[in-house]
Amino acid sequence: MAKASEKAAERTRFRPVGPKLDLPELEHRVLDLWEREQSFAALRKKNAGGPRFSFIDGPITANVEAMGVHSMWARTYKDLYQRYKAMLGYDQRYQNGFDCQGLWVEVQVERELNLNSKRDIETYGIAKFSEACRQRVDRSAVAITKHSIRMGQWMDWANSYYTYSDLNISHIWHVLKLVHEKGWLYKGHRSMPWCARCGTALSQHEMTMSDSYREMTHLSVYVRFPIEGKERQSFLVWTTTPWTLPANVSLAVNPELDYVRAKVGDEVLIVSQETFEQAKWPDAKVLETLNREASGPRAHR
């Protein structure tokens, strides 16, 4: 009996784990297991007919030969959420998407073709340039699919949607038609950054990704606005955008803030209490405090 117990204990022991773990080898082993056992197909078959959950994938821009860490991070979150819903029995589409339009694709193709302006594109030929953009998107989609599978994401890769497809574009025009018929579409004006080289407007996302924003420190500006009919009394305005001052036609106060009339040197300034405290003027004296709740000014004696 003792020998039998020892043999049973021996069988239940874990295999020794080496001091060095080869993570890439482990990942490939798991991927091979999923492929061999058709784990993803088995999951979809098990959940078929269950409650529906539609995950609309925000398509990744198909403009890279290798995904960045930020893209892998985002796609991992998507995969985790779909796996969680799958564990609850939801039937899902698992449809990946590729964003095929945009300035990023065009600029990369310009570099590949040694073009440097919109005029160069027109000389090269818009149709030829568009086809070159499409070919780059196709190459990028293959690379993204390969890398996404490598990181373990489960998707119906053969059923991915492309924004350059006639089906996608026709649906966008159909939505615009409906919006127009309902009177929701209007012509307006909006100030946007304009790229003279590309001959197009730039979205905030494009500006950010091209490193056009910088963390900078600017000096703030304090401006006096004299009060008509009151000698040496002014509103003091603080601003970080002095270029807007020439266009100012009025002043506004915040009803949520307390304001003070303060004696500073030989003049009286009206300024928010917080700004007054931060200014730390020497020998300044608060004459009265004004706020929304008070029926009138509170004098300081």
C-alpha positions as CSV (number, residue, x, y, z in Angstrom):
1,M,0.0,0.0,0.0
2,A,2.8,2.4,0.8
3,K,4.5,1.9,-2.5
4,A,1.1,2.5,-4.3
5,S,0.7,5.7,-2.4
6,E,4.2,6.9,-3.3
7,K,3.5,6.1,-7.0
8,A,0.2,8.1,-6.9
9,A,1.9,11.0,-5.3
10,E,4.7,10.9,-7.9
11,R,2.1,11.1,-10.7
12,T,0.4,14.2,-9.2
13,R,3.6,16.2,-8.8
14,F,4.1,19.1,-11.2
15,R,6.9,18.9,-13.7
16,P,9.8,21.1,-12.6
17,V,9.8,24.6,-14.1
18,G,13.1,25.8,-15.5
19,P,14.6,29.0,-14.2
20,K,14.3,30.6,-17.6
21,L,10.9,31.0,-19.2
22,D,10.9,31.4,-23.0
23,L,7.8,33.6,-23.4
24,P,7.8,33.7,-27.3
25,E,8.1,29.9,-27.4
26,L,5.2,29.6,-24.9
27,E,3.1,32.0,-27.0
28,H,3.7,30.0,-30.2
29,R,2.8,26.8,-28.3
30,V,-0.6,28.3,-27.3
31,L,-1.2,29.5,-30.8
32,D,-0.4,26.1,-32.2
33,L,-2.8,24.5,-29.6
34,W,-5.6,26.8,-30.6
35,E,-5.0,26.1,-34.3
36,R,-4.8,22.3,-33.8
37,E,-8.0,22.1,-31.7
38,Q,-9.8,24.9,-33.7
39,S,-10.6,26.6,-30.4
40,F,-12.0,29.8,-31.9
41,A,-14.3,27.9,-34.2
42,A,-15.5,25.7,-31.3
43,L,-16.3,28.8,-29.3
44,R,-18.3,30.3,-32.1
45,K,-20.2,27.1,-32.6
46,K,-21.0,26.8,-28.8
47,N,-22.4,30.3,-28.6
48,A,-24.3,30.2,-32.0
49,G,-27.9,31.1,-31.4
50,G,-27.2,32.7,-28.0
51,P,-28.0,36.4,-27.2
52,R,-26.4,38.7,-29.7
53,F,-23.7,41.2,-28.9
54,S,-22.4,43.4,-31.6
55,F,-18.9,44.9,-31.1
56,I,-18.4,47.7,-33.6
57,D,-14.6,47.7,-34.1
58,G,-13.2,51.2,-34.5
59,P,-11.0,50.4,-37.5
60,I,-7.2,50.7,-37.2
61,T,-5.6,52.9,-39.9
62,A,-4.0,50.5,-42.4
63,N,-0.8,52.4,-42.8
64,V,1.8,50.5,-40.9
65,E,4.1,47.5,-41.6
66,A,4.4,46.8,-37.9
67,M,1.9,47.7,-35.2
68,G,3.0,50.0,-32.4
69,V,2.6,49.2,-28.7
70,H,-0.4,51.6,-28.4
71,S,-2.3,49.8,-31.1
72,M,-1.6,46.4,-29.5
73,W,-2.7,47.7,-26.2
74,A,-6.0,48.9,-27.6
75,R,-6.6,45.7,-29.5
76,T,-5.9,43.7,-26.4
77,Y,-8.7,45.5,-24.6
78,K,-11.1,44.8,-27.4
79,D,-10.1,41.1,-27.4
80,L,-10.6,40.9,-23.6
81,Y,-14.0,42.4,-23.8
82,Q,-15.2,40.1,-26.5
83,R,-13.8,37.1,-24.7
84,Y,-15.6,38.2,-21.6
85,K,-18.9,38.4,-23.5
86,A,-18.2,35.0,-25.1
87,M,-17.8,33.5,-21.6
88,L,-21.3,34.7,-20.9
89,G,-22.6,32.9,-24.0
90,Y,-23.0,35.8,-26.4
91,D,-23.1,35.2,-30.1
92,Q,-20.8,37.7,-31.8
93,R,-19.7,38.8,-35.3
94,Y,-15.9,39.2,-34.5
95,Q,-15.5,41.5,-37.5
96,N,-12.3,43.4,-37.7
97,G,-12.1,46.7,-39.6
98,F,-9.4,48.6,-41.6
99,D,-9.5,52.4,-42.0
100,C,-8.2,52.9,-45.6
101,Q,-8.6,56.7,-46.0
102,G,-6.7,59.6,-44.5
103,L,-3.8,61.9,-44.8
104,W,-1.5,59.4,-43.0
105,V,-1.9,56.9,-45.9
106,E,-1.4,59.5,-48.5
107,V,1.8,61.1,-46.9
108,Q,3.4,57.6,-46.6
109,V,2.7,56.9,-50.3
110,E,4.1,60.3,-51.2
111,R,7.3,59.4,-49.5
112,E,7.4,56.0,-51.3
113,L,6.9,57.7,-54.7
114,N,9.3,60.7,-53.9
115,L,6.4,63.2,-54.2
116,N,6.4,66.3,-52.1
117,S,3.2,68.3,-52.8
118,K,-0.4,68.2,-54.1
119,R,0.9,69.5,-57.4
120,D,3.3,66.5,-57.7
121,I,0.4,64.1,-57.0
122,E,-1.7,65.7,-59.8
123,T,1.3,65.5,-62.2
124,Y,1.8,61.8,-61.2
125,G,-1.9,61.1,-61.8
126,I,-4.6,61.0,-59.2
127,A,-5.9,57.6,-60.3
128,K,-2.4,56.1,-60.2
129,F,-1.8,57.7,-56.8
130,S,-5.1,56.4,-55.4
131,E,-4.2,52.9,-56.6
132,A,-0.8,53.2,-54.9
133,C,-2.6,54.1,-51.7
134,R,-4.9,51.1,-52.0
135,Q,-1.9,48.8,-52.5
136,R,-0.3,50.2,-49.4
137,V,-3.5,49.6,-47.4
138,D,-3.6,46.0,-48.6
139,R,0.0,45.4,-47.6
140,S,-0.6,47.0,-44.2
141,A,-3.8,45.0,-43.6
142,V,-1.9,41.8,-44.2
143,A,0.8,42.8,-41.7
144,I,-1.7,44.0,-39.1
145,T,-3.7,40.7,-39.4
146,K,-0.5,38.7,-39.0
147,H,0.6,40.7,-35.9
148,S,-2.9,40.6,-34.4
149,I,-3.0,36.8,-34.7
150,R,0.5,36.6,-33.2
151,M,-0.7,38.6,-30.1
152,G,-3.6,36.2,-29.7
153,Q,-6.5,38.3,-30.8
154,W,-9.6,36.3,-32.0
155,M,-11.4,37.7,-35.0
156,D,-13.0,36.5,-38.2
157,W,-10.1,37.8,-40.2
158,A,-11.4,36.6,-43.5
159,N,-14.5,38.8,-43.0
160,S,-12.7,42.1,-42.2
161,Y,-14.3,45.2,-43.5
162,Y,-12.4,47.9,-45.5
163,T,-13.6,51.5,-45.6
164,Y,-12.5,51.8,-49.2
165,S,-15.0,49.2,-50.3
166,D,-17.9,50.3,-52.5
167,L,-20.3,48.8,-49.9
168,N,-18.9,51.0,-47.1
169,I,-18.8,54.1,-49.2
170,S,-22.4,53.6,-50.6
171,H,-23.7,53.2,-47.0
172,I,-22.0,56.5,-46.0
173,W,-23.7,58.3,-48.9
174,H,-27.0,56.6,-48.0
175,V,-26.7,57.9,-44.4
176,L,-25.9,61.4,-45.7
177,K,-29.0,61.2,-47.9
178,L,-31.2,60.3,-44.9
179,V,-29.7,63.1,-42.8
180,H,-30.3,65.6,-45.6
181,E,-33.9,64.5,-46.0
182,K,-34.5,65.0,-42.3
183,G,-33.1,68.5,-42.5
184,W,-30.2,67.8,-40.2
185,L,-27.5,68.7,-42.8
186,Y,-26.6,72.3,-43.0
187,K,-23.8,74.4,-44.4
188,G,-21.7,76.3,-41.9
189,H,-18.3,77.7,-41.2
190,R,-15.6,76.3,-38.9
191,S,-12.0,77.5,-38.3
192,M,-9.6,74.7,-38.9
193,P,-5.8,74.4,-39.4
194,W,-4.9,74.3,-43.1
195,C,-1.9,72.5,-44.6
196,A,-0.6,74.5,-47.5
197,R,1.6,71.7,-48.7
198,C,-1.1,69.0,-48.7
199,G,-3.9,71.4,-49.8
200,T,-6.3,70.1,-47.1
201,A,-7.7,70.8,-43.7
202,L,-6.0,69.0,-40.7
203,S,-8.0,67.3,-38.0
204,Q,-7.0,67.6,-34.4
205,H,-6.0,64.0,-34.4
206,E,-3.7,64.5,-37.4
207,M,-2.2,67.6,-35.7
208,T,-1.6,65.6,-32.5
209,M,-0.1,62.6,-34.2
210,S,2.3,64.7,-36.3
211,D,3.7,66.2,-33.0
212,S,2.4,69.6,-33.8
213,Y,1.5,70.3,-30.2
214,R,4.2,71.2,-27.7
215,E,4.1,71.7,-23.9
216,M,5.2,75.3,-23.5
217,T,5.2,78.0,-20.8
218,H,3.9,81.4,-21.7
219,L,3.8,84.5,-19.6
220,S,0.3,85.6,-18.7
221,V,-0.9,89.1,-19.2
222,Y,-2.8,91.4,-16.8
223,V,-4.7,94.2,-18.5
224,R,-6.5,97.2,-17.0
225,F,-9.9,98.2,-18.3
226,P,-10.7,101.7,-16.9
227,I,-14.2,102.3,-15.5
228,E,-15.7,105.3,-17.2
229,G,-16.5,108.2,-14.8
230,K,-14.4,106.7,-12.0
231,E,-11.0,108.1,-11.5
232,R,-8.2,105.6,-11.3
233,Q,-10.5,102.6,-11.0
234,S,-10.3,99.7,-13.3
235,F,-11.3,96.1,-13.9
236,L,-8.2,94.0,-14.0
237,V,-8.3,91.1,-16.5
238,W,-6.0,88.2,-16.6
239,T,-5.5,86.3,-19.8
240,T,-3.2,83.7,-21.4
241,T,-4.4,84.6,-24.9
242,P,-3.4,88.3,-25.4
243,W,-3.9,88.0,-29.1
244,T,-7.6,88.1,-28.5
245,L,-7.6,91.4,-26.7
246,P,-7.9,93.7,-29.8
247,A,-11.2,92.0,-30.6
248,N,-12.7,92.3,-27.1
249,V,-15.9,94.4,-27.0
250,S,-17.1,93.5,-23.5
251,L,-16.2,92.0,-20.1
252,A,-17.9,89.2,-18.3
253,V,-17.9,88.0,-14.7
254,N,-18.3,84.5,-13.4
255,P,-21.3,84.4,-11.0
256,E,-19.6,81.5,-9.2
257,L,-16.6,83.5,-8.2
258,D,-16.0,86.1,-5.5
259,Y,-14.6,89.5,-6.6
260,V,-12.8,92.2,-4.7
261,R,-12.2,95.9,-5.0
262,A,-8.7,96.4,-3.9
263,K,-6.5,99.4,-3.2
264,V,-3.2,98.8,-5.0
265,G,-0.8,101.7,-4.8
266,D,-2.8,104.8,-5.8
267,E,-5.5,103.0,-7.8
268,V,-8.5,100.7,-7.2
269,L,-8.7,97.4,-9.0
270,I,-11.7,95.1,-9.4
271,V,-10.4,91.5,-9.7
272,S,-11.4,88.0,-8.7
273,Q,-10.5,87.1,-5.2
274,E,-8.4,84.1,-6.2
275,T,-6.4,86.2,-8.7
276,F,-5.8,88.9,-6.0
277,E,-4.5,86.3,-3.6
278,Q,-2.2,84.9,-6.2
279,A,-0.8,88.3,-7.3
280,K,0.6,89.0,-3.8
281,W,0.9,92.8,-4.4
282,P,2.8,94.5,-1.6
283,D,0.7,96.8,0.7
284,A,-2.5,95.9,-1.3
285,K,-5.7,96.3,0.7
286,V,-9.2,94.8,0.0
287,L,-11.8,97.5,0.3
288,E,-14.8,95.2,-0.3
289,T,-15.9,91.8,-1.5
290,L,-18.6,91.2,-4.1
291,N,-20.3,87.9,-4.7
292,R,-23.6,86.5,-6.0
293,E,-25.0,85.6,-2.6
294,A,-24.4,89.0,-0.9
295,S,-27.2,91.6,-1.2
296,G,-24.5,94.2,-1.6
297,P,-20.8,94.7,-1.2
298,R,-19.2,93.8,2.1
299,A,-16.9,96.5,3.3
300,H,-13.6,95.7,5.0
301,R,-12.8,98.0,7.9
